[in-house]
Amino acid sequence: MNTLAKKDEYVRARVPNELKVQAERILKEVGLNTTDAIRLLLTQVVNRGGFPLELKTPNRTTIEAMNSVAEPKKFSSAQELFTDLEDDTDD
């Protein structure tokens, strides 16, 4: 497939404004615009014969780990923190 062929198709996608703004800011830092990023994504889908990133549903262990990061433990003293760390290493 010639990815340098005439560009005569349009792709439209509705995304939250803040997502678009944040993505454009990051893409600009690496010298790309949204159109370039979408073209790269579609090219990789074709070249790889599938989506270029691994997409899978997280298992229970992963979900629990993600949730524990979202809700960090709080300690009233350094000693309490160290005791908790020691308890975790005993497992």
PyMOL Python script that loads the backbone (N, CA, C, O; Angstrom):
from pymol import cmd

cmd.read_pdbstr("""\
ATOM      1  N   MET A   1       0.841  -1.183   0.000  1.00  0.00           N
ATOM      2  CA  MET A   1       0.000   0.000   0.000  1.00  0.00           C
ATOM      3  C   MET A   1       0.875   1.231   0.000  1.00  0.00           C
ATOM      4  O   MET A   1       1.790   1.347   0.816  1.00  0.00           O
ATOM      5  N   ASN A   2       0.610   2.135  -0.890  1.00  0.00           N
ATOM      6  CA  ASN A   2       1.372   3.373  -0.985  1.00  0.00           C
ATOM      7  C   ASN A   2       0.756   4.415  -0.065  1.00  0.00           C
ATOM      8  O   ASN A   2      -0.290   4.985  -0.375  1.00  0.00           O
ATOM      9  N   THR A   3       1.410   4.663   1.070  1.00  0.00           N
ATOM     10  CA  THR A   3       0.860   5.629   2.029  1.00  0.00           C
ATOM     11  C   THR A   3       1.104   7.064   1.593  1.00  0.00           C
ATOM     12  O   THR A   3       0.597   7.996   2.218  1.00  0.00           O
ATOM     13  N   LEU A   4       1.878   7.255   0.524  1.00  0.00           N
ATOM     14  CA  LEU A   4       2.112   8.599   0.008  1.00  0.00           C
ATOM     15  C   LEU A   4       1.146   8.940  -1.118  1.00  0.00           C
ATOM     16  O   LEU A   4       1.283   9.982  -1.758  1.00  0.00           O
ATOM     17  N   ALA A   5       0.181   8.078  -1.363  1.00  0.00           N
ATOM     18  CA  ALA A   5      -0.804   8.307  -2.415  1.00  0.00           C
ATOM     19  C   ALA A   5      -1.609   9.563  -2.118  1.00  0.00           C
ATOM     20  O   ALA A   5      -1.560  10.109  -1.016  1.00  0.00           O
ATOM     21  N   LYS A   6      -2.340  10.002  -3.112  1.00  0.00           N
ATOM     22  CA  LYS A   6      -3.187  11.189  -2.967  1.00  0.00           C
ATOM     23  C   LYS A   6      -4.098  11.043  -1.749  1.00  0.00           C
ATOM     24  O   LYS A   6      -4.730  10.008  -1.536  1.00  0.00           O
ATOM     25  N   LYS A   7      -4.141  12.090  -0.977  1.00  0.00           N
ATOM     26  CA  LYS A   7      -4.962  12.080   0.238  1.00  0.00           C
ATOM     27  C   LYS A   7      -6.322  12.685  -0.089  1.00  0.00           C
ATOM     28  O   LYS A   7      -6.472  13.906  -0.137  1.00  0.00           O
ATOM     29  N   ASP A   8      -7.305  11.826  -0.312  1.00  0.00           N
ATOM     30  CA  ASP A   8      -8.613  12.336  -0.722  1.00  0.00           C
ATOM     31  C   ASP A   8      -9.760  11.873   0.170  1.00  0.00           C
ATOM     32  O   ASP A   8     -10.923  12.077  -0.177  1.00  0.00           O
ATOM     33  N   GLU A   9      -9.463  11.263   1.296  1.00  0.00           N
ATOM     34  CA  GLU A   9     -10.503  10.817   2.218  1.00  0.00           C
ATOM     35  C   GLU A   9     -10.385  11.581   3.531  1.00  0.00           C
ATOM     36  O   GLU A   9      -9.292  11.959   3.954  1.00  0.00           O
ATOM     37  N   TYR A  10     -11.519  11.795   4.156  1.00  0.00           N
ATOM     38  CA  TYR A  10     -11.549  12.467   5.452  1.00  0.00           C
ATOM     39  C   TYR A  10     -11.999  11.486   6.521  1.00  0.00           C
ATOM     40  O   TYR A  10     -12.867  10.646   6.282  1.00  0.00           O
ATOM     41  N   VAL A  11     -11.407  11.596   7.693  1.00  0.00           N
ATOM     42  CA  VAL A  11     -11.808  10.809   8.852  1.00  0.00           C
ATOM     43  C   VAL A  11     -12.238  11.811   9.910  1.00  0.00           C
ATOM     44  O   VAL A  11     -11.493  12.731  10.247  1.00  0.00           O
ATOM     45  N   ARG A  12     -13.442  11.627  10.430  1.00  0.00           N
ATOM     46  CA  ARG A  12     -13.936  12.522  11.483  1.00  0.00           C
ATOM     47  C   ARG A  12     -14.168  11.709  12.741  1.00  0.00           C
ATOM     48  O   ARG A  12     -14.664  10.583  12.697  1.00  0.00           O
ATOM     49  N   ALA A  13     -13.802  12.301  13.856  1.00  0.00           N
ATOM     50  CA  ALA A  13     -14.002  11.622  15.139  1.00  0.00           C
ATOM     51  C   ALA A  13     -14.420  12.655  16.174  1.00  0.00           C
ATOM     52  O   ALA A  13     -13.866  13.753  16.225  1.00  0.00           O
ATOM     53  N   ARG A  14     -15.387  12.302  16.988  1.00  0.00           N
ATOM     54  CA  ARG A  14     -15.817  13.178  18.076  1.00  0.00           C
ATOM     55  C   ARG A  14     -15.108  12.727  19.343  1.00  0.00           C
ATOM     56  O   ARG A  14     -15.227  11.579  19.771  1.00  0.00           O
ATOM     57  N   VAL A  15     -14.371  13.656  19.931  1.00  0.00           N
ATOM     58  CA  VAL A  15     -13.632  13.375  21.168  1.00  0.00           C
ATOM     59  C   VAL A  15     -13.848  14.533  22.129  1.00  0.00           C
ATOM     60  O   VAL A  15     -14.165  15.642  21.700  1.00  0.00           O
ATOM     61  N   PRO A  16     -13.681  14.289  23.422  1.00  0.00           N
ATOM     62  CA  PRO A  16     -13.799  15.382  24.388  1.00  0.00           C
ATOM     63  C   PRO A  16     -12.766  16.472  24.089  1.00  0.00           C
ATOM     64  O   PRO A  16     -11.624  16.171  23.740  1.00  0.00           O
ATOM     65  N   ASN A  17     -13.165  17.720  24.226  1.00  0.00           N
ATOM     66  CA  ASN A  17     -12.288  18.838  23.907  1.00  0.00           C
ATOM     67  C   ASN A  17     -10.970  18.772  24.673  1.00  0.00           C
ATOM     68  O   ASN A  17      -9.906  18.973  24.088  1.00  0.00           O
ATOM     69  N   GLU A  18     -11.030  18.494  25.971  1.00  0.00           N
ATOM     70  CA  GLU A  18      -9.802  18.478  26.775  1.00  0.00           C
ATOM     71  C   GLU A  18      -8.840  17.389  26.301  1.00  0.00           C
ATOM     72  O   GLU A  18      -7.626  17.589  26.323  1.00  0.00           O
ATOM     73  N   LEU A  19      -9.366  16.245  25.875  1.00  0.00           N
ATOM     74  CA  LEU A  19      -8.524  15.180  25.328  1.00  0.00           C
ATOM     75  C   LEU A  19      -7.811  15.676  24.079  1.00  0.00           C
ATOM     76  O   LEU A  19      -6.610  15.459  23.917  1.00  0.00           O
ATOM     77  N   LYS A  20      -8.541  16.335  23.204  1.00  0.00           N
ATOM     78  CA  LYS A  20      -7.976  16.873  21.962  1.00  0.00           C
ATOM     79  C   LYS A  20      -6.888  17.892  22.259  1.00  0.00           C
ATOM     80  O   LYS A  20      -5.811  17.845  21.665  1.00  0.00           O
ATOM     81  N   VAL A  21      -7.162  18.812  23.174  1.00  0.00           N
ATOM     82  CA  VAL A  21      -6.198  19.861  23.517  1.00  0.00           C
ATOM     83  C   VAL A  21      -4.919  19.245  24.087  1.00  0.00           C
ATOM     84  O   VAL A  21      -3.816  19.615  23.686  1.00  0.00           O
ATOM     85  N   GLN A  22      -5.072  18.310  25.018  1.00  0.00           N
ATOM     86  CA  GLN A  22      -3.896  17.677  25.627  1.00  0.00           C
ATOM     87  C   GLN A  22      -3.095  16.886  24.597  1.00  0.00           C
ATOM     88  O   GLN A  22      -1.866  16.953  24.576  1.00  0.00           O
ATOM     89  N   ALA A  23      -3.786  16.142  23.750  1.00  0.00           N
ATOM     90  CA  ALA A  23      -3.100  15.348  22.726  1.00  0.00           C
ATOM     91  C   ALA A  23      -2.362  16.257  21.749  1.00  0.00           C
ATOM     92  O   ALA A  23      -1.217  15.981  21.391  1.00  0.00           O
ATOM     93  N   GLU A  24      -3.002  17.331  21.319  1.00  0.00           N
ATOM     94  CA  GLU A  24      -2.358  18.252  20.380  1.00  0.00           C
ATOM     95  C   GLU A  24      -1.104  18.874  20.992  1.00  0.00           C
ATOM     96  O   GLU A  24      -0.102  19.063  20.303  1.00  0.00           O
ATOM     97  N   ARG A  25      -1.160  19.187  22.274  1.00  0.00           N
ATOM     98  CA  ARG A  25       0.003  19.772  22.953  1.00  0.00           C
ATOM     99  C   ARG A  25       1.175  18.784  22.933  1.00  0.00           C
ATOM    100  O   ARG A  25       2.310  19.167  22.648  1.00  0.00           O
ATOM    101  N   ILE A  26       0.899  17.535  23.230  1.00  0.00           N
ATOM    102  CA  ILE A  26       1.952  16.516  23.251  1.00  0.00           C
ATOM    103  C   ILE A  26       2.464  16.241  21.840  1.00  0.00           C
ATOM    104  O   ILE A  26       3.671  16.148  21.619  1.00  0.00           O
ATOM    105  N   LEU A  27       1.550  16.114  20.896  1.00  0.00           N
ATOM    106  CA  LEU A  27       1.954  15.852  19.515  1.00  0.00           C
ATOM    107  C   LEU A  27       2.827  16.977  18.969  1.00  0.00           C
ATOM    108  O   LEU A  27       3.793  16.721  18.251  1.00  0.00           O
ATOM    109  N   LYS A  28       2.496  18.204  19.303  1.00  0.00           N
ATOM    110  CA  LYS A  28       3.281  19.353  18.841  1.00  0.00           C
ATOM    111  C   LYS A  28       4.720  19.254  19.326  1.00  0.00           C
ATOM    112  O   LYS A  28       5.649  19.618  18.605  1.00  0.00           O
ATOM    113  N   GLU A  29       4.906  18.759  20.553  1.00  0.00           N
ATOM    114  CA  GLU A  29       6.252  18.615  21.117  1.00  0.00           C
ATOM    115  C   GLU A  29       7.117  17.658  20.305  1.00  0.00           C
ATOM    116  O   GLU A  29       8.340  17.792  20.286  1.00  0.00           O
ATOM    117  N   VAL A  30       6.492  16.698  19.639  1.00  0.00           N
ATOM    118  CA  VAL A  30       7.253  15.746  18.824  1.00  0.00           C
ATOM    119  C   VAL A  30       7.140  16.051  17.331  1.00  0.00           C
ATOM    120  O   VAL A  30       7.523  15.233  16.494  1.00  0.00           O
ATOM    121  N   GLY A  31       6.615  17.226  17.002  1.00  0.00           N
ATOM    122  CA  GLY A  31       6.571  17.666  15.616  1.00  0.00           C
ATOM    123  C   GLY A  31       5.440  17.099  14.781  1.00  0.00           C
ATOM    124  O   GLY A  31       5.537  17.059  13.554  1.00  0.00           O
ATOM    125  N   LEU A  32       4.372  16.664  15.424  1.00  0.00           N
ATOM    126  CA  LEU A  32       3.232  16.108  14.693  1.00  0.00           C
ATOM    127  C   LEU A  32       1.980  16.929  14.955  1.00  0.00           C
ATOM    128  O   LEU A  32       1.874  17.633  15.959  1.00  0.00           O
ATOM    129  N   ASN A  33       1.037  16.825  14.031  1.00  0.00           N
ATOM    130  CA  ASN A  33      -0.292  17.372  14.285  1.00  0.00           C
ATOM    131  C   ASN A  33      -1.267  16.198  14.358  1.00  0.00           C
ATOM    132  O   ASN A  33      -0.878  15.046  14.163  1.00  0.00           O
ATOM    133  N   THR A  34      -2.515  16.493  14.635  1.00  0.00           N
ATOM    134  CA  THR A  34      -3.506  15.428  14.803  1.00  0.00           C
ATOM    135  C   THR A  34      -3.653  14.594  13.535  1.00  0.00           C
ATOM    136  O   THR A  34      -3.764  13.370  13.605  1.00  0.00           O
ATOM    137  N   THR A  35      -3.654  15.243  12.393  1.00  0.00           N
ATOM    138  CA  THR A  35      -3.778  14.523  11.124  1.00  0.00           C
ATOM    139  C   THR A  35      -2.622  13.549  10.942  1.00  0.00           C
ATOM    140  O   THR A  35      -2.828  12.398  10.557  1.00  0.00           O
ATOM    141  N   ASP A  36      -1.394  14.016  11.221  1.00  0.00           N
ATOM    142  CA  ASP A  36      -0.224  13.133  11.113  1.00  0.00           C
ATOM    143  C   ASP A  36      -0.360  11.926  12.039  1.00  0.00           C
ATOM    144  O   ASP A  36      -0.067  10.798  11.644  1.00  0.00           O
ATOM    145  N   ALA A  37      -0.807  12.169  13.274  1.00  0.00           N
ATOM    146  CA  ALA A  37      -0.935  11.088  14.259  1.00  0.00           C
ATOM    147  C   ALA A  37      -1.961  10.054  13.806  1.00  0.00           C
ATOM    148  O   ALA A  37      -1.734   8.851  13.931  1.00  0.00           O
ATOM    149  N   ILE A  38      -3.075  10.522  13.288  1.00  0.00           N
ATOM    150  CA  ILE A  38      -4.108   9.597  12.806  1.00  0.00           C
ATOM    151  C   ILE A  38      -3.592   8.810  11.607  1.00  0.00           C
ATOM    152  O   ILE A  38      -3.825   7.606  11.506  1.00  0.00           O
ATOM    153  N   ARG A  39      -2.894   9.485  10.701  1.00  0.00           N
ATOM    154  CA  ARG A  39      -2.336   8.807   9.535  1.00  0.00           C
ATOM    155  C   ARG A  39      -1.328   7.741   9.977  1.00  0.00           C
ATOM    156  O   ARG A  39      -1.320   6.636   9.435  1.00  0.00           O
ATOM    157  N   LEU A  40      -0.477   8.070  10.962  1.00  0.00           N
ATOM    158  CA  LEU A  40       0.480   7.088  11.483  1.00  0.00           C
ATOM    159  C   LEU A  40      -0.232   5.887  12.096  1.00  0.00           C
ATOM    160  O   LEU A  40       0.159   4.742  11.869  1.00  0.00           O
ATOM    161  N   LEU A  41      -1.274   6.154  12.872  1.00  0.00           N
ATOM    162  CA  LEU A  41      -2.036   5.067  13.486  1.00  0.00           C
ATOM    163  C   LEU A  41      -2.617   4.149  12.416  1.00  0.00           C
ATOM    164  O   LEU A  41      -2.459   2.930  12.491  1.00  0.00           O
ATOM    165  N   LEU A  42      -3.281   4.719  11.434  1.00  0.00           N
ATOM    166  CA  LEU A  42      -3.908   3.907  10.391  1.00  0.00           C
ATOM    167  C   LEU A  42      -2.868   3.136   9.583  1.00  0.00           C
ATOM    168  O   LEU A  42      -3.100   1.988   9.203  1.00  0.00           O
ATOM    169  N   THR A  43      -1.723   3.765   9.319  1.00  0.00           N
ATOM    170  CA  THR A  43      -0.649   3.082   8.599  1.00  0.00           C
ATOM    171  C   THR A  43      -0.149   1.882   9.390  1.00  0.00           C
ATOM    172  O   THR A  43       0.096   0.822   8.814  1.00  0.00           O
ATOM    173  N   GLN A  44       0.006   2.036  10.704  1.00  0.00           N
ATOM    174  CA  GLN A  44       0.461   0.927  11.543  1.00  0.00           C
ATOM    175  C   GLN A  44      -0.585  -0.189  11.624  1.00  0.00           C
ATOM    176  O   GLN A  44      -0.232  -1.367  11.667  1.00  0.00           O
ATOM    177  N   VAL A  45      -1.853   0.173  11.644  1.00  0.00           N
ATOM    178  CA  VAL A  45      -2.916  -0.842  11.635  1.00  0.00           C
ATOM    179  C   VAL A  45      -2.779  -1.703  10.381  1.00  0.00           C
ATOM    180  O   VAL A  45      -2.867  -2.929  10.450  1.00  0.00           O
ATOM    181  N   VAL A  46      -2.565  -1.057   9.241  1.00  0.00           N
ATOM    182  CA  VAL A  46      -2.423  -1.790   7.980  1.00  0.00           C
ATOM    183  C   VAL A  46      -1.130  -2.605   7.977  1.00  0.00           C
ATOM    184  O   VAL A  46      -1.147  -3.791   7.646  1.00  0.00           O
ATOM    185  N   ASN A  47      -0.014  -1.981   8.342  1.00  0.00           N
ATOM    186  CA  ASN A  47       1.284  -2.670   8.305  1.00  0.00           C
ATOM    187  C   ASN A  47       1.335  -3.877   9.232  1.00  0.00           C
ATOM    188  O   ASN A  47       1.943  -4.892   8.892  1.00  0.00           O
ATOM    189  N   ARG A  48       0.711  -3.781  10.387  1.00  0.00           N
ATOM    190  CA  ARG A  48       0.747  -4.866  11.367  1.00  0.00           C
ATOM    191  C   ARG A  48      -0.421  -5.838  11.220  1.00  0.00           C
ATOM    192  O   ARG A  48      -0.420  -6.920  11.807  1.00  0.00           O
ATOM    193  N   GLY A  49      -1.407  -5.443  10.438  1.00  0.00           N
ATOM    194  CA  GLY A  49      -2.580  -6.297  10.288  1.00  0.00           C
ATOM    195  C   GLY A  49      -3.433  -6.326  11.539  1.00  0.00           C
ATOM    196  O   GLY A  49      -4.163  -7.287  11.779  1.00  0.00           O
ATOM    197  N   GLY A  50      -3.342  -5.285  12.326  1.00  0.00           N
ATOM    198  CA  GLY A  50      -4.102  -5.194  13.571  1.00  0.00           C
ATOM    199  C   GLY A  50      -3.750  -3.911  14.292  1.00  0.00           C
ATOM    200  O   GLY A  50      -2.947  -3.113  13.810  1.00  0.00           O
ATOM    201  N   PHE A  51      -4.351  -3.723  15.437  1.00  0.00           N
ATOM    202  CA  PHE A  51      -4.104  -2.505  16.206  1.00  0.00           C
ATOM    203  C   PHE A  51      -2.672  -2.538  16.741  1.00  0.00           C
ATOM    204  O   PHE A  51      -2.234  -3.575  17.240  1.00  0.00           O
ATOM    205  N   PRO A  52      -1.931  -1.428  16.652  1.00  0.00           N
ATOM    206  CA  PRO A  52      -0.515  -1.442  17.022  1.00  0.00           C
ATOM    207  C   PRO A  52      -0.227  -1.470  18.524  1.00  0.00           C
ATOM    208  O   PRO A  52       0.932  -1.584  18.922  1.00  0.00           O
ATOM    209  N   LEU A  53      -1.237  -1.371  19.345  1.00  0.00           N
ATOM    210  CA  LEU A  53      -1.066  -1.449  20.792  1.00  0.00           C
ATOM    211  C   LEU A  53      -1.832  -2.646  21.313  1.00  0.00           C
ATOM    212  O   LEU A  53      -2.853  -3.036  20.747  1.00  0.00           O
ATOM    213  N   GLU A  54      -1.335  -3.228  22.396  1.00  0.00           N
ATOM    214  CA  GLU A  54      -2.034  -4.361  22.991  1.00  0.00           C
ATOM    215  C   GLU A  54      -3.247  -3.845  23.757  1.00  0.00           C
ATOM    216  O   GLU A  54      -3.117  -3.031  24.671  1.00  0.00           O
ATOM    217  N   LEU A  55      -4.412  -4.322  23.379  1.00  0.00           N
ATOM    218  CA  LEU A  55      -5.648  -3.940  24.046  1.00  0.00           C
ATOM    219  C   LEU A  55      -6.214  -5.171  24.733  1.00  0.00           C
ATOM    220  O   LEU A  55      -6.562  -6.156  24.082  1.00  0.00           O
ATOM    221  N   LYS A  56      -6.300  -5.104  26.040  1.00  0.00           N
ATOM    222  CA  LYS A  56      -6.898  -6.227  26.750  1.00  0.00           C
ATOM    223  C   LYS A  56      -7.511  -5.719  28.044  1.00  0.00           C
ATOM    224  O   LYS A  56      -7.119  -4.681  28.578  1.00  0.00           O
ATOM    225  N   THR A  57      -8.463  -6.462  28.521  1.00  0.00           N
ATOM    226  CA  THR A  57      -9.138  -6.116  29.762  1.00  0.00           C
ATOM    227  C   THR A  57      -8.248  -6.519  30.923  1.00  0.00           C
ATOM    228  O   THR A  57      -7.783  -7.658  30.975  1.00  0.00           O
ATOM    229  N   PRO A  58      -8.001  -5.605  31.859  1.00  0.00           N
ATOM    230  CA  PRO A  58      -7.143  -5.969  32.988  1.00  0.00           C
ATOM    231  C   PRO A  58      -7.789  -7.034  33.865  1.00  0.00           C
ATOM    232  O   PRO A  58      -9.007  -7.054  34.044  1.00  0.00           O
ATOM    233  N   ASN A  59      -6.951  -7.922  34.412  1.00  0.00           N
ATOM    234  CA  ASN A  59      -7.475  -8.952  35.306  1.00  0.00           C
ATOM    235  C   ASN A  59      -7.679  -8.371  36.705  1.00  0.00           C
ATOM    236  O   ASN A  59      -7.350  -7.212  36.957  1.00  0.00           O
ATOM    237  N   ARG A  60      -8.212  -9.166  37.593  1.00  0.00           N
ATOM    238  CA  ARG A  60      -8.556  -8.695  38.946  1.00  0.00           C
ATOM    239  C   ARG A  60      -7.330  -8.144  39.678  1.00  0.00           C
ATOM    240  O   ARG A  60      -7.420  -7.111  40.340  1.00  0.00           O
ATOM    241  N   THR A  61      -6.192  -8.823  39.563  1.00  0.00           N
ATOM    242  CA  THR A  61      -4.975  -8.375  40.245  1.00  0.00           C
ATOM    243  C   THR A  61      -4.549  -6.999  39.748  1.00  0.00           C
ATOM    244  O   THR A  61      -4.172  -6.134  40.538  1.00  0.00           O
ATOM    245  N   THR A  62      -4.612  -6.804  38.438  1.00  0.00           N
ATOM    246  CA  THR A  62      -4.239  -5.515  37.864  1.00  0.00           C
ATOM    247  C   THR A  62      -5.196  -4.427  38.309  1.00  0.00           C
ATOM    248  O   THR A  62      -4.767  -3.325  38.653  1.00  0.00           O
ATOM    249  N   ILE A  63      -6.477  -4.719  38.307  1.00  0.00           N
ATOM    250  CA  ILE A  63      -7.476  -3.735  38.741  1.00  0.00           C
ATOM    251  C   ILE A  63      -7.239  -3.349  40.193  1.00  0.00           C
ATOM    252  O   ILE A  63      -7.302  -2.169  40.539  1.00  0.00           O
ATOM    253  N   GLU A  64      -6.966  -4.337  41.048  1.00  0.00           N
ATOM    254  CA  GLU A  64      -6.699  -4.042  42.460  1.00  0.00           C
ATOM    255  C   GLU A  64      -5.452  -3.178  42.607  1.00  0.00           C
ATOM    256  O   GLU A  64      -5.424  -2.267  43.434  1.00  0.00           O
ATOM    257  N   ALA A  65      -4.429  -3.454  41.819  1.00  0.00           N
ATOM    258  CA  ALA A  65      -3.200  -2.658  41.879  1.00  0.00           C
ATOM    259  C   ALA A  65      -3.462  -1.226  41.422  1.00  0.00           C
ATOM    260  O   ALA A  65      -2.963  -0.276  42.025  1.00  0.00           O
ATOM    261  N   MET A  66      -4.246  -1.076  40.355  1.00  0.00           N
ATOM    262  CA  MET A  66      -4.575   0.269  39.871  1.00  0.00           C
ATOM    263  C   MET A  66      -5.386   1.026  40.912  1.00  0.00           C
ATOM    264  O   MET A  66      -5.158   2.216  41.130  1.00  0.00           O
ATOM    265  N   ASN A  67      -6.321   0.353  41.551  1.00  0.00           N
ATOM    266  CA  ASN A  67      -7.142   1.002  42.575  1.00  0.00           C
ATOM    267  C   ASN A  67      -6.326   1.368  43.806  1.00  0.00           C
ATOM    268  O   ASN A  67      -6.589   2.394  44.433  1.00  0.00           O
ATOM    269  N   SER A  68      -5.349   0.555  44.160  1.00  0.00           N
ATOM    270  CA  SER A  68      -4.541   0.865  45.342  1.00  0.00           C
ATOM    271  C   SER A  68      -3.678   2.092  45.101  1.00  0.00           C
ATOM    272  O   SER A  68      -3.375   2.832  46.038  1.00  0.00           O
ATOM    273  N   VAL A  69      -3.282   2.314  43.869  1.00  0.00           N
ATOM    274  CA  VAL A  69      -2.520   3.520  43.541  1.00  0.00           C
ATOM    275  C   VAL A  69      -3.430   4.739  43.620  1.00  0.00           C
ATOM    276  O   VAL A  69      -3.003   5.806  44.061  1.00  0.00           O
ATOM    277  N   ALA A  70      -4.656   4.590  43.203  1.00  0.00           N
ATOM    278  CA  ALA A  70      -5.604   5.703  43.237  1.00  0.00           C
ATOM    279  C   ALA A  70      -5.951   6.091  44.670  1.00  0.00           C
ATOM    280  O   ALA A  70      -6.300   7.242  44.931  1.00  0.00           O
ATOM    281  N   GLU A  71      -5.859   5.149  45.593  1.00  0.00           N
ATOM    282  CA  GLU A  71      -6.187   5.406  46.994  1.00  0.00           C
ATOM    283  C   GLU A  71      -4.981   5.041  47.858  1.00  0.00           C
ATOM    284  O   GLU A  71      -4.944   3.956  48.438  1.00  0.00           O
ATOM    285  N   PRO A  72      -3.994   5.935  47.949  1.00  0.00           N
ATOM    286  CA  PRO A  72      -2.780   5.596  48.694  1.00  0.00           C
ATOM    287  C   PRO A  72      -3.041   5.445  50.186  1.00  0.00           C
ATOM    288  O   PRO A  72      -3.947   6.064  50.745  1.00  0.00           O
ATOM    289  N   LYS A  73      -2.230   4.612  50.809  1.00  0.00           N
ATOM    290  CA  LYS A  73      -2.325   4.432  52.257  1.00  0.00           C
ATOM    291  C   LYS A  73      -1.822   5.696  52.945  1.00  0.00           C
ATOM    292  O   LYS A  73      -0.945   6.394  52.436  1.00  0.00           O
ATOM    293  N   LYS A  74      -2.394   5.974  54.108  1.00  0.00           N
ATOM    294  CA  LYS A  74      -1.950   7.113  54.907  1.00  0.00           C
ATOM    295  C   LYS A  74      -1.466   6.595  56.251  1.00  0.00           C
ATOM    296  O   LYS A  74      -2.046   5.675  56.828  1.00  0.00           O
ATOM    297  N   PHE A  75      -0.402   7.197  56.732  1.00  0.00           N
ATOM    298  CA  PHE A  75       0.192   6.779  57.992  1.00  0.00           C
ATOM    299  C   PHE A  75       0.314   7.979  58.919  1.00  0.00           C
ATOM    300  O   PHE A  75       0.525   9.108  58.476  1.00  0.00           O
ATOM    301  N   SER A  76       0.177   7.716  60.207  1.00  0.00           N
ATOM    302  CA  SER A  76       0.259   8.802  61.187  1.00  0.00           C
ATOM    303  C   SER A  76       1.688   9.035  61.662  1.00  0.00           C
ATOM    304  O   SER A  76       1.974  10.031  62.327  1.00  0.00           O
ATOM    305  N   SER A  77       2.589   8.108  61.316  1.00  0.00           N
ATOM    306  CA  SER A  77       3.987   8.287  61.717  1.00  0.00           C
ATOM    307  C   SER A  77       4.890   7.515  60.762  1.00  0.00           C
ATOM    308  O   SER A  77       4.442   6.636  60.026  1.00  0.00           O
ATOM    309  N   ALA A  78       6.164   7.864  60.794  1.00  0.00           N
ATOM    310  CA  ALA A  78       7.135   7.150  59.973  1.00  0.00           C
ATOM    311  C   ALA A  78       7.236   5.694  60.422  1.00  0.00           C
ATOM    312  O   ALA A  78       7.369   4.789  59.598  1.00  0.00           O
ATOM    313  N   GLN A  79       7.172   5.480  61.719  1.00  0.00           N
ATOM    314  CA  GLN A  79       7.258   4.114  62.243  1.00  0.00           C
ATOM    315  C   GLN A  79       6.117   3.249  61.713  1.00  0.00           C
ATOM    316  O   GLN A  79       6.317   2.083  61.373  1.00  0.00           O
ATOM    317  N   GLU A  80       4.925   3.827  61.646  1.00  0.00           N
ATOM    318  CA  GLU A  80       3.773   3.088  61.112  1.00  0.00           C
ATOM    319  C   GLU A  80       4.014   2.714  59.649  1.00  0.00           C
ATOM    320  O   GLU A  80       3.674   1.611  59.223  1.00  0.00           O
ATOM    321  N   LEU A  81       4.600   3.635  58.884  1.00  0.00           N
ATOM    322  CA  LEU A  81       4.932   3.373  57.483  1.00  0.00           C
ATOM    323  C   LEU A  81       5.928   2.220  57.380  1.00  0.00           C
ATOM    324  O   LEU A  81       5.723   1.288  56.603  1.00  0.00           O
ATOM    325  N   PHE A  82       7.007   2.283  58.163  1.00  0.00           N
ATOM    326  CA  PHE A  82       8.025   1.232  58.103  1.00  0.00           C
ATOM    327  C   PHE A  82       7.473  -0.125  58.536  1.00  0.00           C
ATOM    328  O   PHE A  82       7.837  -1.155  57.968  1.00  0.00           O
ATOM    329  N   THR A  83       6.615  -0.126  59.520  1.00  0.00           N
ATOM    330  CA  THR A  83       5.988  -1.374  59.960  1.00  0.00           C
ATOM    331  C   THR A  83       5.156  -1.971  58.834  1.00  0.00           C
ATOM    332  O   THR A  83       5.197  -3.178  58.596  1.00  0.00           O
ATOM    333  N   ASP A  84       4.404  -1.125  58.143  1.00  0.00           N
ATOM    334  CA  ASP A  84       3.589  -1.593  57.021  1.00  0.00           C
ATOM    335  C   ASP A  84       4.472  -2.143  55.903  1.00  0.00           C
ATOM    336  O   ASP A  84       4.159  -3.177  55.314  1.00  0.00           O
ATOM    337  N   LEU A  85       5.571  -1.455  55.611  1.00  0.00           N
ATOM    338  CA  LEU A  85       6.488  -1.928  54.570  1.00  0.00           C
ATOM    339  C   LEU A  85       7.084  -3.281  54.945  1.00  0.00           C
ATOM    340  O   LEU A  85       7.198  -4.168  54.098  1.00  0.00           O
ATOM    341  N   GLU A  86       7.458  -3.439  56.201  1.00  0.00           N
ATOM    342  CA  GLU A  86       8.010  -4.720  56.653  1.00  0.00           C
ATOM    343  C   GLU A  86       6.970  -5.828  56.558  1.00  0.00           C
ATOM    344  O   GLU A  86       7.294  -6.955  56.185  1.00  0.00           O
ATOM    345  N   ASP A  87       5.728  -5.512  56.894  1.00  0.00           N
ATOM    346  CA  ASP A  87       4.655  -6.500  56.792  1.00  0.00           C
ATOM    347  C   ASP A  87       4.459  -6.940  55.350  1.00  0.00           C
ATOM    348  O   ASP A  87       4.205  -8.116  55.087  1.00  0.00           O
ATOM    349  N   ASP A  88       4.576  -5.993  54.402  1.00  0.00           N
ATOM    350  CA  ASP A  88       4.411  -6.318  52.983  1.00  0.00           C
ATOM    351  C   ASP A  88       5.526  -7.218  52.479  1.00  0.00           C
ATOM    352  O   ASP A  88       5.290  -8.065  51.617  1.00  0.00           O
ATOM    353  N   THR A  89       6.742  -7.052  53.001  1.00  0.00           N
ATOM    354  CA  THR A  89       7.859  -7.875  52.526  1.00  0.00           C
ATOM    355  C   THR A  89       7.842  -9.268  53.120  1.00  0.00           C
ATOM    356  O   THR A  89       8.520 -10.163  52.615  1.00  0.00           O
ATOM    357  N   ASP A  90       7.082  -9.468  54.181  1.00  0.00           N
ATOM    358  CA  ASP A  90       6.983 -10.792  54.803  1.00  0.00           C
ATOM    359  C   ASP A  90       6.137 -11.757  53.985  1.00  0.00           C
ATOM    360  O   ASP A  90       6.223 -12.968  54.192  1.00  0.00           O
ATOM    361  N   ASP A  91       5.324 -11.255  53.065  1.00  0.00           N
ATOM    362  CA  ASP A  91       4.403 -12.110  52.293  1.00  0.00           C
ATOM    363  C   ASP A  91       5.121 -13.002  51.334  1.00  0.00           C
ATOM    364  O   ASP A  91       4.487 -13.775  50.616  1.00  0.00           O
TER     365      ASP A  91
END
""", "prot")
cmd.dss("prot")
cmd.show_as("cartoon", "prot")
cmd.util.cbc("prot")
cmd.orient("prot")
